[in-house]
Amino acid sequence: MKGCFVTGTDTEVGKTLVSTGLLHLLGGQGLRVMGLKPVAAGMTLRDGVWLQDDVVALHRASSVQGPMAQHGLCVLRTACAPHIAAQQEGVSPQRGALVAQLRQSAAAADAVVVEGAGGFAVPMSALSKTVRWGLDDLAADLGLPVVLVVALRLGCLNHALLTARAIAAKGLRLAGWVGNQVGPHPMPHQEDNLATLRAWLPAPNFGLIPWLDEPTPTNVAAHLDAKTVMAALHLSPIQ
Protein backbone atom coordinates (compact mmCIF):
# COMPACT_ATOMS: atom_id res chain seq x y z
CA MET A 1 0.00 0.00 0.00
CA LYS A 2 1.36 3.40 -1.02
CA GLY A 3 0.13 6.87 -0.16
CA CYS A 4 -0.38 8.59 3.18
CA PHE A 5 -2.51 8.84 6.30
CA VAL A 6 -3.76 12.38 6.91
CA THR A 7 -4.29 13.46 10.50
CA GLY A 8 -4.72 16.80 12.20
CA THR A 9 -3.90 18.71 15.34
CA ASP A 10 -7.61 18.61 16.25
CA THR A 11 -11.03 18.35 14.65
CA GLU A 12 -12.12 20.95 12.08
CA VAL A 13 -8.55 21.80 11.07
CA GLY A 14 -8.83 21.12 7.34
CA LYS A 15 -7.96 17.43 7.00
CA THR A 16 -10.48 16.91 4.20
CA LEU A 17 -9.38 20.12 2.49
CA VAL A 18 -5.77 18.96 2.46
CA SER A 19 -6.70 15.36 1.59
CA THR A 20 -8.59 16.43 -1.52
CA GLY A 21 -5.70 18.73 -2.47
CA LEU A 22 -3.26 15.83 -2.12
CA LEU A 23 -5.52 13.62 -4.25
CA HIS A 24 -5.57 16.27 -6.97
CA LEU A 25 -1.80 16.75 -6.77
CA LEU A 26 -1.03 13.02 -6.94
CA GLY A 27 -3.52 12.53 -9.74
CA GLY A 28 -1.79 15.31 -11.63
CA GLN A 29 1.42 13.25 -11.43
CA GLY A 30 -0.30 10.49 -13.37
CA LEU A 31 -1.13 8.29 -10.37
CA ARG A 32 -4.44 6.50 -9.98
CA VAL A 33 -5.54 7.75 -6.57
CA MET A 34 -8.31 6.96 -4.13
CA GLY A 35 -9.44 8.86 -1.04
CA LEU A 36 -10.59 6.73 1.89
CA LYS A 37 -12.04 7.52 5.32
CA PRO A 38 -12.14 4.62 7.80
CA VAL A 39 -14.66 6.34 10.07
CA ALA A 40 -16.75 9.48 9.72
CA ALA A 41 -19.35 10.91 12.10
CA GLY A 42 -22.00 13.43 11.11
CA MET A 43 -24.38 13.00 8.18
CA THR A 44 -27.05 15.13 6.51
CA LEU A 45 -30.21 14.03 4.72
CA ARG A 46 -30.34 15.32 1.14
CA ASP A 47 -33.15 14.38 -1.22
CA GLY A 48 -33.88 11.33 0.89
CA VAL A 49 -30.27 10.15 0.99
CA TRP A 50 -27.96 10.29 4.03
CA LEU A 51 -24.59 11.73 2.99
CA GLN A 52 -21.33 12.47 4.80
CA ASP A 53 -19.61 15.58 3.47
CA ASP A 54 -16.01 14.42 3.99
CA VAL A 55 -16.65 11.12 2.24
CA VAL A 56 -18.39 12.85 -0.67
CA ALA A 57 -15.43 15.23 -1.05
CA LEU A 58 -12.91 12.37 -1.05
CA HIS A 59 -14.99 10.43 -3.57
CA ARG A 60 -15.18 13.39 -5.94
CA ALA A 61 -11.43 14.10 -5.72
CA SER A 62 -10.47 10.47 -6.44
CA SER A 63 -9.50 9.34 -9.93
CA VAL A 64 -10.37 5.77 -8.89
CA GLN A 65 -13.98 5.90 -7.73
CA GLY A 66 -15.78 3.00 -6.16
CA PRO A 67 -19.17 2.94 -4.44
CA MET A 68 -19.54 5.65 -1.80
CA ALA A 69 -19.42 2.99 0.92
CA GLN A 70 -15.94 2.01 -0.28
CA HIS A 71 -14.64 5.55 0.30
CA GLY A 72 -16.35 5.90 3.69
CA LEU A 73 -16.21 2.58 5.53
CA CYS A 74 -17.86 3.24 8.89
CA VAL A 75 -20.13 6.25 8.48
CA LEU A 76 -22.19 7.37 11.47
CA ARG A 77 -25.05 9.86 11.54
CA THR A 78 -24.40 11.64 14.83
CA ALA A 79 -21.80 14.42 14.75
CA CYS A 80 -19.75 13.56 17.84
CA ALA A 81 -16.79 11.41 18.87
CA PRO A 82 -16.92 8.24 16.71
CA HIS A 83 -17.01 5.75 19.58
CA ILE A 84 -19.94 7.64 21.15
CA ALA A 85 -21.81 7.86 17.85
CA ALA A 86 -21.20 4.16 17.23
CA GLN A 87 -22.50 3.24 20.67
CA GLN A 88 -25.64 5.34 20.16
CA GLU A 89 -26.29 3.68 16.81
CA GLY A 90 -25.55 0.14 18.00
CA VAL A 91 -22.48 -0.17 15.79
CA SER A 92 -19.20 -1.78 16.82
CA PRO A 93 -16.37 -0.91 14.40
CA GLN A 94 -13.88 -3.74 14.07
CA ARG A 95 -10.24 -2.77 13.74
CA GLY A 96 -9.17 -5.81 11.72
CA ALA A 97 -12.12 -5.57 9.35
CA LEU A 98 -11.48 -1.87 8.67
CA VAL A 99 -7.81 -2.50 7.93
CA ALA A 100 -8.69 -5.36 5.58
CA GLN A 101 -11.23 -3.22 3.73
CA LEU A 102 -8.75 -0.36 3.39
CA ARG A 103 -6.09 -2.67 2.00
CA GLN A 104 -8.56 -4.18 -0.45
CA SER A 105 -9.57 -0.73 -1.71
CA ALA A 106 -5.95 0.36 -1.97
CA ALA A 107 -5.20 -2.53 -4.32
CA ALA A 108 -7.20 -0.75 -7.04
CA ALA A 109 -5.07 2.42 -6.95
CA ASP A 110 -1.44 3.48 -7.28
CA ALA A 111 -1.74 5.50 -4.08
CA VAL A 112 -4.34 6.21 -1.42
CA VAL A 113 -5.01 9.15 0.84
CA VAL A 114 -6.52 7.82 4.06
CA GLU A 115 -8.10 10.56 6.16
CA GLY A 116 -8.48 10.14 9.88
CA ALA A 117 -11.19 11.66 12.08
CA GLY A 118 -10.62 14.38 14.65
CA GLY A 119 -7.08 14.27 16.00
CA PHE A 120 -4.57 11.43 15.79
CA ALA A 121 -5.54 9.43 18.89
CA VAL A 122 -9.35 9.48 18.64
CA PRO A 123 -10.83 6.49 20.56
CA MET A 124 -12.74 3.90 18.54
CA SER A 125 -13.66 1.09 20.93
CA ALA A 126 -16.65 1.30 23.25
CA LEU A 127 -15.98 2.26 26.86
CA SER A 128 -17.17 -1.18 27.99
CA LYS A 129 -14.51 -2.98 25.97
CA THR A 130 -11.51 -4.35 27.85
CA VAL A 131 -9.36 -4.08 24.72
CA ARG A 132 -9.27 -0.46 23.71
CA TRP A 133 -8.08 0.92 20.39
CA GLY A 134 -8.12 4.18 18.51
CA LEU A 135 -7.44 5.60 15.08
CA ASP A 136 -3.75 5.85 15.96
CA ASP A 137 -3.72 2.05 16.27
CA LEU A 138 -5.42 1.71 12.90
CA ALA A 139 -2.87 4.07 11.37
CA ALA A 140 -0.10 1.89 12.82
CA ASP A 141 -1.73 -1.20 11.30
CA LEU A 142 -1.70 0.44 7.87
CA GLY A 143 1.88 1.65 8.25
CA LEU A 144 1.44 4.56 5.87
CA PRO A 145 3.54 7.72 6.22
CA VAL A 146 1.60 10.43 8.01
CA VAL A 147 0.77 13.93 6.84
CA LEU A 148 -0.10 16.33 9.66
CA VAL A 149 -2.52 19.22 9.08
CA VAL A 150 -1.79 22.07 11.47
CA ALA A 151 -4.56 24.60 12.06
CA LEU A 152 -2.84 27.98 12.31
CA ARG A 153 -4.35 29.33 15.50
CA LEU A 154 -3.32 29.91 19.11
CA GLY A 155 -2.11 26.62 20.58
CA CYS A 156 -0.97 25.13 17.28
CA LEU A 157 2.66 24.76 18.36
CA ASN A 158 1.86 22.57 21.35
CA HIS A 159 -0.77 20.58 19.44
CA ALA A 160 1.54 19.97 16.48
CA LEU A 161 4.54 18.91 18.55
CA LEU A 162 2.49 16.59 20.77
CA THR A 163 0.89 15.00 17.71
CA ALA A 164 4.30 14.51 16.09
CA ARG A 165 5.47 12.71 19.25
CA ALA A 166 2.34 10.52 19.26
CA ILE A 167 2.96 9.58 15.63
CA ALA A 168 6.55 8.61 16.39
CA ALA A 169 5.43 6.63 19.45
CA LYS A 170 3.31 4.45 17.14
CA GLY A 171 6.37 3.70 15.03
CA LEU A 172 5.12 5.78 12.11
CA ARG A 173 6.99 8.25 9.95
CA LEU A 174 5.81 11.84 9.83
CA ALA A 175 6.29 12.48 6.11
CA GLY A 176 5.33 16.14 6.16
CA TRP A 177 2.97 18.79 7.45
CA VAL A 178 0.66 21.40 6.00
CA GLY A 179 -0.20 24.71 7.64
CA ASN A 180 -3.84 25.67 7.18
CA GLN A 181 -5.13 29.18 7.81
CA VAL A 182 -8.51 28.43 9.36
CA GLY A 183 -9.91 31.98 9.32
CA PRO A 184 -10.08 34.89 6.88
CA HIS A 185 -7.31 36.68 8.78
CA PRO A 186 -3.86 35.26 9.64
CA MET A 187 -3.29 34.32 13.26
CA PRO A 188 -1.24 36.78 15.34
CA HIS A 189 2.49 36.31 14.63
CA GLN A 190 1.67 33.72 11.98
CA GLU A 191 5.08 33.88 10.29
CA ASP A 192 6.86 33.41 13.62
CA ASN A 193 4.67 30.42 14.39
CA LEU A 194 5.38 28.93 10.96
CA ALA A 195 9.11 29.44 11.47
CA THR A 196 8.87 27.61 14.79
CA LEU A 197 6.96 24.71 13.23
CA ARG A 198 9.53 24.44 10.44
CA ALA A 199 12.34 24.35 13.00
CA TRP A 200 10.74 21.95 15.48
CA LEU A 201 8.72 19.46 13.41
CA PRO A 202 10.88 16.56 12.14
CA ALA A 203 9.44 16.64 8.62
CA PRO A 204 9.25 18.98 5.63
CA ASN A 205 6.52 21.53 5.15
CA PHE A 206 4.33 20.59 2.18
CA GLY A 207 2.82 24.06 1.96
CA LEU A 208 0.63 26.73 3.51
CA ILE A 209 -3.06 26.84 2.61
CA PRO A 210 -4.37 30.40 2.88
CA TRP A 211 -8.03 31.20 3.51
CA LEU A 212 -9.63 30.32 0.18
CA ASP A 213 -12.89 31.76 -1.16
CA GLU A 214 -13.15 28.66 -3.36
CA PRO A 215 -11.49 25.76 -1.52
CA THR A 216 -11.53 23.35 -4.44
CA PRO A 217 -9.00 20.49 -4.68
CA THR A 218 -7.35 22.32 -7.58
CA ASN A 219 -6.95 25.53 -5.58
CA VAL A 220 -5.65 23.67 -2.54
CA ALA A 221 -3.14 21.67 -4.60
CA ALA A 222 -1.79 24.93 -6.03
CA HIS A 223 -0.44 25.74 -2.56
CA LEU A 224 1.31 22.39 -2.09
CA ASP A 225 4.84 21.66 -3.30
CA ALA A 226 4.52 18.66 -5.62
CA LYS A 227 8.22 17.82 -5.64
CA THR A 228 8.42 17.80 -1.84
CA VAL A 229 5.23 15.75 -1.49
CA MET A 230 6.27 13.11 -4.02
CA ALA A 231 9.74 12.75 -2.52
CA ALA A 232 8.47 12.54 1.06
CA LEU A 233 5.86 9.90 0.14
CA HIS A 234 8.42 7.93 -1.94
CA LEU A 235 6.26 8.19 -5.05
CA SER A 236 7.28 8.68 -8.66
CA PRO A 237 5.29 10.40 -11.43
CA ILE A 238 3.71 8.18 -14.07
CA GLN A 239 3.96 9.47 -17.61
C-alpha positions in Angstrom: 0.0 0.0 0.0 1.4 3.4 -1.0 0.1 6.9 -0.2 -0.4 8.6 3.2 -2.5 8.8 6.3 -3.8 12.4 6.9 -4.3 13.5 10.5 -4.7 16.8 12.2 -3.9 18.7 15.3 -7.6 18.6 16.2 -11.0 18.3 14.7 -12.1 21.0 12.1 -8.6 21.8 11.1 -8.8 21.1 7.3 -8.0 17.4 7.0 -10.5 16.9 4.2 -9.4 20.1 2.5 -5.8 19.0 2.5 -6.7 15.4 1.6 -8.6 16.4 -1.5 -5.7 18.7 -2.5 -3.3 15.8 -2.1 -5.5 13.6 -4.2 -5.6 16.3 -7.0 -1.8 16.7 -6.8 -1.0 13.0 -6.9 -3.5 12.5 -9.7 -1.8 15.3 -11.6 1.4 13.2 -11.4 -0.3 10.5 -13.4 -1.1 8.3 -10.4 -4.4 6.5 -10.0 -5.5 7.7 -6.6 -8.3 7.0 -4.1 -9.4 8.9 -1.0 -10.6 6.7 1.9 -12.0 7.5 5.3 -12.1 4.6 7.8 -14.7 6.3 10.1 -16.7 9.5 9.7 -19.3 10.9 12.1 -22.0 13.4 11.1 -24.4 13.0 8.2 -27.0 15.1 6.5 -30.2 14.0 4.7 -30.3 15.3 1.1 -33.1 14.4 -1.2 -33.9 11.3 0.9 -30.3 10.1 1.0 -28.0 10.3 4.0 -24.6 11.7 3.0 -21.3 12.5 4.8 -19.6 15.6 3.5 -16.0 14.4 4.0 -16.6 11.1 2.2 -18.4 12.9 -0.7 -15.4 15.2 -1.1 -12.9 12.4 -1.0 -15.0 10.4 -3.6 -15.2 13.4 -5.9 -11.4 14.1 -5.7 -10.5 10.5 -6.4 -9.5 9.3 -9.9 -10.4 5.8 -8.9 -14.0 5.9 -7.7 -15.8 3.0 -6.2 -19.2 2.9 -4.4 -19.5 5.7 -1.8 -19.4 3.0 0.9 -15.9 2.0 -0.3 -14.6 5.5 0.3 -16.3 5.9 3.7 -16.2 2.6 5.5 -17.9 3.2 8.9 -20.1 6.2 8.5 -22.2 7.4 11.5 -25.1 9.9 11.5 -24.4 11.6 14.8 -21.8 14.4 14.8 -19.8 13.6 17.8 -16.8 11.4 18.9 -16.9 8.2 16.7 -17.0 5.8 19.6 -19.9 7.6 21.2 -21.8 7.9 17.8 -21.2 4.2 17.2 -22.5 3.2 20.7 -25.6 5.3 20.2 -26.3 3.7 16.8 -25.5 0.1 18.0 -22.5 -0.2 15.8 -19.2 -1.8 16.8 -16.4 -0.9 14.4 -13.9 -3.7 14.1 -10.2 -2.8 13.7 -9.2 -5.8 11.7 -12.1 -5.6 9.4 -11.5 -1.9 8.7 -7.8 -2.5 7.9 -8.7 -5.4 5.6 -11.2 -3.2 3.7 -8.8 -0.4 3.4 -6.1 -2.7 2.0 -8.6 -4.2 -0.4 -9.6 -0.7 -1.7 -5.9 0.4 -2.0 -5.2 -2.5 -4.3 -7.2 -0.7 -7.0 -5.1 2.4 -6.9 -1.4 3.5 -7.3 -1.7 5.5 -4.1 -4.3 6.2 -1.4 -5.0 9.2 0.8 -6.5 7.8 4.1 -8.1 10.6 6.2 -8.5 10.1 9.9 -11.2 11.7 12.1 -10.6 14.4 14.6 -7.1 14.3 16.0 -4.6 11.4 15.8 -5.5 9.4 18.9 -9.3 9.5 18.6 -10.8 6.5 20.6 -12.7 3.9 18.5 -13.7 1.1 20.9 -16.7 1.3 23.3 -16.0 2.3 26.9 -17.2 -1.2 28.0 -14.5 -3.0 26.0 -11.5 -4.4 27.8 -9.4 -4.1 24.7 -9.3 -0.5 23.7 -8.1 0.9 20.4 -8.1 4.2 18.5 -7.4 5.6 15.1 -3.8 5.9 16.0 -3.7 2.0 16.3 -5.4 1.7 12.9 -2.9 4.1 11.4 -0.1 1.9 12.8 -1.7 -1.2 11.3 -1.7 0.4 7.9 1.9 1.7 8.3 1.4 4.6 5.9 3.5 7.7 6.2 1.6 10.4 8.0 0.8 13.9 6.8 -0.1 16.3 9.7 -2.5 19.2 9.1 -1.8 22.1 11.5 -4.6 24.6 12.1 -2.8 28.0 12.3 -4.3 29.3 15.5 -3.3 29.9 19.1 -2.1 26.6 20.6 -1.0 25.1 17.3 2.7 24.8 18.4 1.9 22.6 21.3 -0.8 20.6 19.4 1.5 20.0 16.5 4.5 18.9 18.6 2.5 16.6 20.8 0.9 15.0 17.7 4.3 14.5 16.1 5.5 12.7 19.2 2.3 10.5 19.3 3.0 9.6 15.6 6.6 8.6 16.4 5.4 6.6 19.5 3.3 4.5 17.1 6.4 3.7 15.0 5.1 5.8 12.1 7.0 8.3 10.0 5.8 11.8 9.8 6.3 12.5 6.1 5.3 16.1 6.2 3.0 18.8 7.4 0.7 21.4 6.0 -0.2 24.7 7.6 -3.8 25.7 7.2 -5.1 29.2 7.8 -8.5 28.4 9.4 -9.9 32.0 9.3 -10.1 34.9 6.9 -7.3 36.7 8.8 -3.9 35.3 9.6 -3.3 34.3 13.3 -1.2 36.8 15.3 2.5 36.3 14.6 1.7 33.7 12.0 5.1 33.9 10.3 6.9 33.4 13.6 4.7 30.4 14.4 5.4 28.9 11.0 9.1 29.4 11.5 8.9 27.6 14.8 7.0 24.7 13.2 9.5 24.4 10.4 12.3 24.4 13.0 10.7 21.9 15.5 8.7 19.5 13.4 10.9 16.6 12.1 9.4 16.6 8.6 9.3 19.0 5.6 6.5 21.5 5.1 4.3 20.6 2.2 2.8 24.1 2.0 0.6 26.7 3.5 -3.1 26.8 2.6 -4.4 30.4 2.9 -8.0 31.2 3.5 -9.6 30.3 0.2 -12.9 31.8 -1.2 -13.2 28.7 -3.4 -11.5 25.8 -1.5 -11.5 23.4 -4.4 -9.0 20.5 -4.7 -7.4 22.3 -7.6 -6.9 25.5 -5.6 -5.6 23.7 -2.5 -3.1 21.7 -4.6 -1.8 24.9 -6.0 -0.4 25.7 -2.6 1.3 22.4 -2.1 4.8 21.7 -3.3 4.5 18.7 -5.6 8.2 17.8 -5.6 8.4 17.8 -1.8 5.2 15.8 -1.5 6.3 13.1 -4.0 9.7 12.7 -2.5 8.5 12.5 1.1 5.9 9.9 0.1 8.4 7.9 -1.9 6.3 8.2 -5.1 7.3 8.7 -8.7 5.3 10.4 -11.4 3.7 8.2 -14.1 4.0 9.5 -17.6 
